[in-house]
Amino acid sequence: MKKALISTIEPRQHFDGSKGLRVAQVENESDIFPVAEDMYWLDCDDNVIADLWYFDTDKQVILAVPQNTQKLTQPATNGLASV
């Protein structure tokens, strides 16, 4: 079992409106250490990676940071620079 270090002073808000707290570090349960009052350890899945996951405080669950898969496109031009 792994543990995620949650930072209560580092809120995260994502493009899709989801929000929560930063997962600052992930360690094996046997390797955790005492932390400041603004942080705490939570059980997490083995695939959780710090900064790529966050703690959703509404749902009380650790989730992957949502990825914006919308492709950015450049407006079509006629190849001439505007003056």
C-alpha positions as CSV (number, residue, x, y, z in Angstrom):
1,M,0.0,0.0,0.0
2,K,1.2,3.5,-0.8
3,K,0.6,6.8,0.9
4,A,0.0,10.2,-0.7
5,L,1.2,13.3,1.1
6,I,-1.6,15.9,0.8
7,S,-0.7,19.6,1.1
8,T,-3.6,21.7,2.5
9,I,-1.9,24.9,1.6
10,E,-1.6,24.1,-2.1
11,P,-5.1,24.1,-3.6
12,R,-5.5,23.0,-7.2
13,Q,-8.2,24.0,-9.7
14,H,-8.4,22.5,-13.1
15,F,-9.8,23.6,-16.5
16,D,-12.9,21.5,-16.1
17,G,-13.8,23.1,-12.8
18,S,-12.6,20.2,-10.6
19,K,-10.6,21.3,-7.6
20,G,-8.9,19.9,-4.5
21,L,-5.5,19.7,-2.9
22,R,-2.0,18.9,-4.2
23,V,-0.6,15.4,-3.9
24,A,2.9,16.5,-3.0
25,Q,4.6,13.2,-2.6
26,V,3.9,9.4,-2.8
27,E,5.8,6.9,-0.7
28,N,5.6,3.3,0.4
29,E,3.7,3.0,3.7
30,S,6.9,1.9,5.4
31,D,8.8,5.0,4.2
32,I,6.4,7.7,5.4
33,F,7.7,10.4,7.9
34,P,6.3,13.0,10.2
35,V,5.0,16.1,8.4
36,A,4.0,19.7,9.3
37,E,0.4,20.4,10.5
38,D,-0.5,21.7,7.0
39,M,0.1,18.2,5.5
40,Y,-1.1,14.7,6.0
41,W,-0.8,11.2,4.6
42,L,-3.6,9.3,2.9
43,D,-3.8,5.8,1.6
44,C,-3.6,5.7,-2.2
45,D,-3.4,3.3,-5.1
46,D,0.1,2.2,-6.4
47,N,-0.3,4.2,-9.7
48,V,-0.7,7.6,-8.0
49,I,2.0,10.1,-9.0
50,A,2.7,13.3,-7.2
51,D,1.5,16.4,-9.0
52,L,-0.3,14.3,-11.7
53,W,-3.0,13.4,-9.2
54,Y,-4.9,15.6,-6.6
55,F,-7.1,15.0,-3.6
56,D,-10.7,16.0,-4.4
57,T,-12.0,17.4,-1.1
58,D,-15.6,17.2,-2.2
59,K,-15.6,13.5,-3.1
60,Q,-12.8,12.6,-0.6
61,V,-10.9,10.7,-3.2
62,I,-7.5,11.0,-5.0
63,L,-8.0,11.5,-8.7
64,A,-5.9,12.0,-11.8
65,V,-5.5,15.6,-12.9
66,P,-7.9,16.0,-15.8
67,Q,-6.2,16.4,-19.2
68,N,-7.5,18.9,-21.7
69,T,-7.6,16.9,-24.9
70,Q,-9.1,19.7,-27.0
71,K,-6.8,20.3,-30.0
72,L,-5.8,23.9,-30.6
73,T,-6.0,24.9,-34.2
74,Q,-4.6,27.9,-36.0
75,P,-7.0,30.0,-38.0
76,A,-6.8,29.4,-41.8
77,T,-4.9,32.1,-43.7
78,N,-4.2,32.8,-47.3
79,G,-0.5,32.7,-46.7
80,L,-0.1,36.5,-46.8
81,A,1.0,38.5,-43.8
82,S,-1.4,41.3,-42.8
83,V,0.0,44.8,-42.8
